Every structure is written in structure tokens, then in C-alpha cells.
Amino acid sequence: MDVLKILAELRQEREQIEEAILSLERLARGRGRRRGRPPAWMVEARKRLRQSGKRSKSESSAKAAA
């Protein structure tokens, strides 16, 4: 076993872990409410979700009334 080689690999791995931690910390710090208008694809997705939710409620109330 080459101890110096193992140490070099561990140091390199430690650097990679530290970089990953730093980037995750930056991501966590940058979170918050986004400003401005949402993109068109997001608006369409919300509309579809609302429509599918309304359909299921009306169907269940119609079945309950019958």
C-alpha cells in the first residue's frame, strides 16, 4: 500500500466535497420568492392542474347526488 498515494486521493476527495458543500450553501442562500411574471409553460401547467381538480370534484358530487 502506498500511503502517499492514498493521502493524495483523500485530499482530492476532500476538495471535491468542500466544493459541493459550497455550491449547496450558495443554492440555499439564493432561495426565495422569484420576481416577475412566470413563464408561459408554468401558467399552462397550473391551468391544467386546476381544470383536472375541478373535473374530479364535479364528478364525485354528481355521483353522490345520484
C-alpha positions as CSV (number, residue, x, y, z in Angstrom):
1,M,0.0,0.0,0.0
2,D,1.3,3.4,-1.0
3,V,0.3,5.7,1.9
4,L,1.3,8.8,0.0
5,K,-1.0,7.9,-2.9
6,I,-3.9,7.2,-0.5
7,L,-3.3,10.6,1.2
8,A,-3.3,12.4,-2.2
9,E,-6.6,10.7,-3.2
10,L,-8.2,11.6,0.1
11,R,-7.1,15.2,-0.2
12,Q,-8.5,15.4,-3.6
13,E,-11.8,13.9,-2.4
14,R,-11.9,16.4,0.4
15,E,-11.6,19.3,-2.0
16,Q,-14.4,17.9,-4.1
17,I,-16.6,17.6,-1.0
18,E,-15.8,21.1,0.0
19,E,-16.7,22.4,-3.4
20,A,-20.0,20.5,-3.3
21,I,-20.8,22.0,0.1
22,L,-20.0,25.5,-1.1
23,S,-22.3,25.2,-4.1
24,L,-25.1,23.8,-2.0
25,E,-24.7,26.6,0.5
26,R,-24.9,29.1,-2.4
27,L,-28.1,27.4,-3.6
28,A,-29.7,27.5,-0.2
29,R,-28.8,31.2,0.2
30,G,-30.3,32.1,-3.1
31,R,-33.7,30.7,-2.4
32,G,-36.7,33.0,-2.1
33,R,-39.7,34.3,-4.0
34,R,-39.0,34.9,-7.6
35,R,-40.0,38.3,-9.0
36,G,-41.8,38.9,-12.3
37,R,-44.2,37.0,-14.4
38,P,-44.0,33.2,-14.6
39,P,-43.0,31.6,-17.9
40,A,-45.9,30.5,-20.2
41,W,-45.3,26.8,-19.7
42,M,-45.8,27.2,-16.0
43,V,-49.0,29.1,-16.4
44,E,-50.3,26.4,-18.7
45,A,-49.4,23.7,-16.3
46,R,-51.2,25.4,-13.5
47,K,-54.3,25.8,-15.6
48,R,-54.3,22.1,-16.4
49,L,-53.9,21.2,-12.8
50,R,-56.8,23.4,-11.8
51,Q,-59.0,22.0,-14.6
52,S,-58.3,18.4,-13.6
53,G,-59.1,19.2,-10.0
54,K,-62.4,20.8,-10.9
55,R,-63.4,17.8,-13.0
56,S,-62.8,15.3,-10.3
57,K,-64.8,17.3,-7.7
58,S,-67.8,17.7,-10.0
59,E,-67.7,14.1,-10.9
60,S,-67.7,13.0,-7.3
61,S,-70.5,15.4,-6.3
62,A,-72.6,14.1,-9.3
63,K,-72.1,10.5,-8.1
64,A,-73.0,11.4,-4.6
65,A,-76.2,13.1,-5.7
66,A,-77.3,10.1,-7.8
